[in-house]
Amino acid sequence: MASLCLMAFTYGVATMMYQLFPYGIIMNAKAALSCTEGYIEEDDLFAGVMALDPKAPAKPVIATLDPDVGTEHLLVTGGPYEFMQRCPKFGCMAWVIDRKGKVLHSWEVDTDALFSDLLIIGRRWIERATSIHLRCTSNAT
């Protein structure tokens, strides 16, 4: 067992000194890792959010500037992880409020419906790209 460890250590040293296999793979991985520094997000937050504002209100704040405004309802657009108090699973896509800020109706984000045809679209794109590549290579010969 000790001889196996010594051989592995010796090959590792030789790999780095004389650029033996897998030196190129290690250097490419090291360069790729250095490119991601500062771009990796924390795992405790959801995608696209770098930090949460601790002073942010728990729900949308409505301020009526003129008491004589109309009585129509307002549509507020959201998205994934928006207004989680009303739609706790994946957030609200949109919600309707009155002029006092009371939520009258909301639509929860349905990620299954939103991304249901993602594989179909990807497969079509790959088939199209492959056929274009095949046409280009057959015309070149």
URRA-V288928 format. One record per backbone hydrogen bond with DSSP energy under -1.0 kcal/mol. NH is the residue of the N-H (numbers start at 1). CO is the residue of the C=O. If there is no record, write none. Layout:
# URRA-V288928
nh | co
NH | CO
NH | CO
This chain:
# URRA-V288928
nh | co
5 | 1
6 | 2
7 | 3
8 | 4
9 | 5
10 | 6
11 | 7
12 | 8
13 | 9
14 | 10
15 | 11
16 | 12
17 | 13
18 | 14
23 | 20
26 | 22
27 | 23
28 | 24
29 | 25
30 | 26
31 | 27
32 | 28
33 | 29
34 | 30
35 | 31
39 | 36
49 | 46
56 | 53
69 | 66
74 | 97
76 | 95
78 | 93
79 | 92
81 | 90
82 | 79
86 | 83
87 | 83
91 | 87
92 | 82
93 | 107
94 | 107
95 | 76
96 | 105
97 | 74
98 | 102
101 | 98
104 | 96
105 | 96
107 | 94
109 | 91
114 | 110
115 | 111
118 | 115
121 | 117
122 | 118
123 | 119
124 | 120
125 | 121
126 | 122
127 | 123
128 | 124
129 | 125
130 | 126
131 | 127
132 | 128
133 | 129
134 | 130
135 | 131
136 | 132
137 | 133
138 | 134
139 | 135
140 | 136
